[in-house]
Amino acid sequence: MKLNNIIKIIGVFIFLITAVGCDRDDSGTIITIPPGEGNLNLPPLDPQLVEQGKQVFRYDTFGDETFWTDVLQMNQVIESAVSPATALSVGLKVDAAALPEAVVTAIQNGDVDLEDPQTTLTLLQLNAVVGVQGQVSEKEDGSLKLDRVGITCALCHSTVDDSFAPGIGNRLDGWANRDLNPGLIISLSPALDQATKDIYASWGPGIYDPRFNNDGINNPVVIPPAFGLYGLPKAIFTGDGDIEHEPVGPVAYWNRYVAVTQMRGHGYFEDPRLGLVVDNREGDDLVTDKLPALQAYQFSISAPKPPTGSFDMAAAERGKVLFSGKGQCATCHSGPLFTDVIEGGKLHPQSASVAIDKDYVKRSATKLWRVTPLKGIWQHPPYFHDGSAATLADVVERYNLENNLNLSASEKTDLTEYLKSI
């Protein structure tokens, strides 16, 4: 990665820490910006860097085949037992744009055996399985063999629009794959003992514990989206990521953490706050140089707008008033990104969460919560870090009860419609 590109990204985040997200009066006091208002005045992203990051996000394994193949032996599992039907059932997605016209026609005509693992290997040859990279060869008898397999960022943080069939369509990068059952997939590894398999298999679709393999505590969270991140000075539920702990930027902190400690790519991660050092380098570093581009691509992905007709506009207008008034939502969900973290990196104590689980924060570096940005919230149920609210109506009801808001039934409906509109 060119030095000037790295310097650009560092400069962006120095700017973010000092200049965005809030106004100050003459005394220096931060004045909260109303929700949905204000301009972060962010510098434009480098298109070339964004395109490089897109390729990293979709296709780069950071060398993690040495873990998924050599340790977990997932290549053998896929080759012997994972048909396209099985893959789709555990939430894996197929990129329709990667399918040649002849393959599309064959699928439409029912000429492709979706129950045969050999078909999965063909899809891997075509680079059509979102977030999975496979090296496929041919045996003497003409059948296919999966020599090596690895995963990319897109496995958990991309889905498809189902335009061809359920689970098959155009990529939607940055959208959390809430259909994916990563724990169940990992539990298929023959290299794990049964107790560990049982823990992984217990998580369910859209749920993952990014700390379990480090601290041994089983307390998974929902897979978050990777859109609408540009302008946030602290990343993830607990705000661990910032430029103080990763000069490239806050999202790059978590990218490094995941690439090294979860995907098991060839790289290095250290955070004294966690007492954690993980070094997977094998005489190389396949992570660090890619962090600026990867983060730039994630910054380029805007939160999706709600579909036309998906909410009641009149009710949403009434809900907007409630959001900043009786509902007390704007107390924390303020500013253009609907989060007060842009006010100097503000975080909140453990007790501030209304989620059922409040213990996850104890495992973090900050031991605090970051207020989640709300743009595009309509897209990714369930809600809260623990997924304990199935719908936005459930979110409103939780706050109504926890904060004694005394919202009427119609007010709760209006507030829910406003959340759908963000």
Residue pairs with C-beta under 8 A, 6 or more apart in sequence:
1 289
1 290
1 291
1 292
1 293
5 46
5 49
5 292
5 293
6 248
6 292
8 46
8 49
8 292
9 248
9 249
9 252
9 292
9 295
9 296
10 243
10 247
10 248
10 249
12 42
12 43
12 249
13 233
13 243
13 249
13 250
14 243
15 43
16 40
16 42
16 231
16 233
16 342
17 233
17 243
17 344
17 345
19 41
20 40
20 41
20 42
20 231
20 233
20 342
21 33
21 38
21 40
21 231
21 233
21 335
21 336
21 337
21 341
21 342
21 343
21 344
22 30
22 31
22 32
22 33
22 335
22 342
22 343
22 344
23 30
23 31
23 33
24 30
24 31
25 31
30 343
30 344
32 330
32 334
32 335
32 340
32 343
33 334
33 335
33 336
34 324
34 330
34 334
34 335
35 323
35 324
35 329
35 330
35 333
35 334
35 335
35 338
35 374
36 336
36 338
36 422
37 335
37 336
38 335
38 336
39 336
40 230
40 231
40 336
40 337
40 342
42 230
42 231
45 230
45 296
45 299
45 300
46 296
49 292
49 293
49 296
49 297
50 293
50 296
50 297
50 299
50 300
51 297
52 293
52 296
52 297
53 290
53 292
53 293
53 294
53 295
53 296
53 297
53 298
53 300
54 173
54 297
56 153
56 290
56 293
56 294
56 297
57 152
57 153
57 154
57 157
57 158
57 173
57 294
57 297
57 298
58 130
58 131
58 152
58 153
58 154
58 158
58 171
58 173
59 127
59 133
59 152
59 154
60 152
60 153
60 290
61 133
61 150
61 151
61 152
61 263
61 265
62 259
62 260
62 263
62 265
62 266
62 267
62 286
62 287
62 290
63 150
63 265
63 266
63 282
63 284
63 286
64 150
64 151
64 259
64 263
64 264
64 265
64 266
65 133
65 135
65 148
65 149
65 150
66 264
66 266
66 282
67 263
67 264
67 280
68 74
68 75
68 149
68 150
68 151
68 264
69 75
69 147
69 148
69 149
69 150
71 191
71 264
72 186
72 189
72 191
72 192
73 189
73 190
73 191
74 149
74 185
74 188
74 189
75 134
75 146
75 147
75 148
75 149
76 146
76 190
77 188
77 189
77 190
78 117
78 120
78 121
78 124
78 134
78 146
78 149
79 117
79 121
79 144
79 145
79 146
80 117
81 117
81 188
82 117
82 120
83 113
83 114
83 115
83 116
83 117
83 119
83 120
84 94
84 114
84 115
84 116
84 119
84 120
84 123
85 114
85 115
87 120
87 129
88 94
88 166
88 167
88 168
90 180
90 181
90 184
90 185
91 167
91 177
91 179
91 180
91 181
91 205
91 206
92 129
92 130
92 131
92 132
92 167
92 180
93 129
93 130
93 131
93 158
93 159
93 160
93 167
93 168
93 169
93 177
93 179
94 123
94 128
94 129
94 130
94 160
94 164
94 167
94 168
94 169
95 127
95 128
95 129
95 130
95 160
95 170
95 171
96 104
96 128
96 160
96 163
96 164
96 168
96 169
96 170
97 170
97 171
98 126
98 127
98 128
99 107
99 126
99 128
100 126
103 112
103 122
103 126
104 164
106 112
107 114
107 165
112 119
113 119
118 143
118 144
120 129
121 134
121 136
121 144
121 145
121 146
122 136
122 144
123 129
124 132
124 133
124 134
124 136
124 146
124 149
125 134
125 136
125 144
127 133
130 154
130 155
130 158
130 159
130 160
130 171
130 177
131 151
131 152
131 153
131 154
131 155
131 156
131 158
131 177
132 149
132 150
132 151
132 152
132 155
133 149
133 150
133 151
133 152
134 146
134 148
134 149
134 150
135 146
135 147
135 148
135 149
136 144
136 145
136 146
136 147
137 144
137 145
137 147
138 144
138 145
139 145
150 263
151 263
152 263
153 226
153 255
153 258
153 259
153 263
153 294
154 171
154 173
155 177
155 180
155 182
156 176
156 177
156 180
156 182
156 208
156 223
157 173
157 174
157 175
157 176
157 177
157 223
157 225
157 226
158 171
158 172
158 173
158 174
158 175
158 177
159 171
159 172
159 175
159 176
159 177
159 178
159 179
160 167
160 168
160 169
160 170
160 171
160 172
161 169
161 170
161 172
162 168
162 169
163 169
163 170
167 179
173 226
173 297
173 301
174 225
174 226
174 227
174 298
174 301
175 225
175 227
175 304
175 379
175 380
176 206
176 222
176 223
176 224
176 225
176 226
176 380
177 206
177 223
178 205
178 206
178 222
178 223
178 380
178 381
178 382
179 205
179 206
180 205
180 206
180 223
181 203
181 204
181 205
181 206
182 203
182 207
182 208
182 223
183 199
183 200
183 201
183 202
183 203
183 204
183 207
183 208
183 209
183 220
184 200
184 201
184 203
184 204
186 192
186 200
187 196
187 197
187 198
187 200
187 201
189 197
192 200
199 212
199 218
202 218
203 209
203 220
206 222
206 223
206 382
206 387
207 220
207 221
207 222
207 223
207 387
208 220
208 221
208 223
209 217
209 218
209 219
209 220
209 221
210 221
210 257
210 258
210 261
210 262
211 217
211 219
211 363
212 218
212 219
212 220
213 261
213 262
214 261
214 274
214 276
214 278
215 363
217 363
219 357
219 359
219 360
219 363
221 237
221 360
221 385
221 386
221 387
222 380
222 382
222 384
222 385
222 386
222 387
224 236
224 237
224 380
225 303
225 376
225 379
225 380
226 298
226 301
227 298
227 301
227 302
227 303
227 304
227 376
228 301
228 302
228 303
228 337
228 373
228 375
228 376
229 235
229 251
229 298
229 299
229 301
230 299
230 300
231 336
231 337
231 342
232 250
232 251
232 337
232 339
232 341
232 342
232 373
233 242
233 243
233 250
233 341
233 342
233 344
233 345
234 240
234 241
234 242
234 250
234 341
234 345
234 347
234 370
235 241
235 242
235 250
235 251
235 253
235 254
235 370
236 254
236 370
237 360
237 361
237 364
237 369
237 370
237 372
237 385
238 347
238 360
238 361
238 364
238 365
238 366
238 367
238 368
238 369
238 370
239 341
239 345
239 347
239 366
239 368
239 369
239 370
240 253
240 254
240 257
240 271
240 273
240 364
240 365
240 366
241 249
241 250
241 251
241 252
241 253
241 254
241 257
242 250
242 253
242 345
243 249
243 250
245 253
245 271
245 273
245 365
246 252
246 253
246 256
246 291
248 291
248 292
248 295
249 292
249 295
251 295
251 298
251 299
252 291
252 292
252 294
252 295
255 291
255 294
255 295
255 298
256 267
256 269
256 287
256 288
256 291
257 269
257 271
259 265
259 267
259 287
260 267
260 268
260 269
260 278
260 280
260 287
261 269
261 276
261 278
264 280
265 280
265 286
265 287
266 280
266 281
266 282
266 284
266 285
266 286
266 287
267 280
267 281
267 285
267 286
267 287
267 288
268 278
268 279
268 280
268 281
268 285
268 287
268 288
269 276
269 277
269 278
270 276
270 277
270 278
271 365
273 365
273 366
274 364
274 365
303 373
303 375
303 376
303 379
304 376
304 379
305 376
306 378
306 420
306 421
306 422
310 378
310 420
311 378
311 417
311 418
311 420
311 421
312 417
313 421
315 413
315 414
315 417
315 418
316 414
316 417
316 418
316 420
316 421
317 418
318 414
318 418
319 414
319 415
319 416
319 417
319 418
319 419
319 421
320 418
322 329
322 407
322 411
322 414
322 415
322 418
323 329
323 330
323 333
323 415
323 418
324 330
326 405
326 407
326 411
327 396
327 399
327 405
327 407
327 411
327 415
328 399
328 403
328 405
329 399
329 415
332 339
332 340
332 348
332 352
332 371
333 339
333 340
333 371
333 374
334 340
334 343
335 342
335 343
336 342
337 373
337 374
337 375
338 373
338 374
338 375
338 422
339 370
339 371
339 372
339 373
339 374
340 346
340 371
341 347
341 370
341 371
341 373
346 371
347 366
347 368
347 369
347 370
348 368
348 369
348 370
348 371
349 368
349 369
350 358
350 361
350 362
350 367
350 368
350 369
351 358
352 369
353 361
353 369
353 384
353 385
354 384
354 398
354 399
354 402
354 403
355 384
355 385
355 386
355 388
355 389
356 384
356 386
356 388
357 385
357 386
357 388
360 385
360 386
361 367
361 368
361 369
374 419
374 422
375 422
376 422
377 383
377 392
377 419
377 422
378 392
378 419
378 420
378 421
378 422
381 389
381 390
381 391
381 392
382 388
382 389
382 390
382 391
383 389
383 390
383 391
383 392
383 394
383 395
384 395
384 398
388 398
389 395
389 398
392 416
392 419
392 420
393 412
393 413
393 416
395 416
395 419
396 407
396 412
396 415
396 416
396 419
397 412
399 405
400 406
400 407
400 412
407 415
